[in-house]
Structure formats: structure tokens, C-alpha cells
Amino acid sequence: MKYLKKDRLGKTVALISFIIGSILIGLFFFTEKSELLLIGYISIIVIVIVNIAVFIASLVEAVNNRILRKKLLLNSGIMLLNIPVAFFYFWLMLILLNTIRLTLVNPTDSKLTDLNISGCESKMIDELEPGESKTVWISIKDDCSVILNFKKEETEKTETIIGYATNMGGRKAKHKIGQGNQEL
């Protein structure tokens, strides 16, 4: 029984680490709650320490235990597979932190045309029908703002969507067009 526990520990730790990391990145993707960043950082530190300890213990046990050597080395290899996954999650987090995911909503009863988003990055939407919404991803390269120019019944209008955005200040935002400046 003692051997079975040692045999499965690496796989179990790797699986639990993968599940926790996936849940945290998924929650941040869908909610973008800043509290999840702190929880994520603390969790990453704990997960890394636990994974390194189990990895080293598995390698030491593999050197000392001929019976389970192959299984322990295989488990150590499985644990190493979490490294590229962690780098991918880190890369995805950096993208999310440097991107504004802006949903534009047309709550008016008129079609809006020539929607031009400028500031951080230029984006264009040809038209939005009444009640329609579209989401655009805007990269934040430097300190910037997000301004919307559009036409409503051939009248040009301008609205400030975000007055100030900066690197690592990405967010998920919703803007109802035609209701004036709504700082998000």
C-alpha cells in the first residue's frame, strides 16, 4: 500500500495543479475580478513549492527504489508537463491584462453606422442595428483612452468610453452607445 501512494502522488499533484490553474484562469477570463489576481499569485507560489517538493521527493525515491523507479520517473515526467501549461496560462494572463474587451451595445431605436473606435487601438464596425451588440478586443500598448465616433441618422457623434487606460489595466467593459460619456 505504501508503494501505491508513492506511485500516484506525482500524478495526483500534477492533476490538482492543472485543475486549480485552469479554474483560476477561466474565472479571470470570464469575470476579470482583480481579487483573482492576488488569489492566483498566492496559489501559483503554493503550487510551485508543492510541485517542486513532490518532484524532488519522487526523483529521490526513484533513485532509492528499484521496484517503482520507472513509475516514479514517469510521474515526474507527467509533472513536468505542467510547466508549458503554466507558461501558456501566464501568456494568456498577460494578454488579458493588456487588452480591453469592449462590448458596444446599441440601445437606441436607430441603426448606428461608421463606428470608429480610436485611442488605444483603432477598430471599425460598419453598423449596429437597434438592440445589437458587438465585442471588440482593444490592445493597450501605452497610456491611452478609448473614444467612439459614430453616425446616428447621418449625424456624427463622439463619446469617451474610457478616459484612461494603461498597461496591465486590461478589463472587460460594456458601453451603451448614445447615452453620453460613461466612464467605465
Helices and strands as residue ranges (DSSP letters): H 2-31, H 35-64, H 69-80, H 82-97, E 99-105, E 112-119, E 123-128, E 133-139, E 144-152, E 155-165, E 171-176
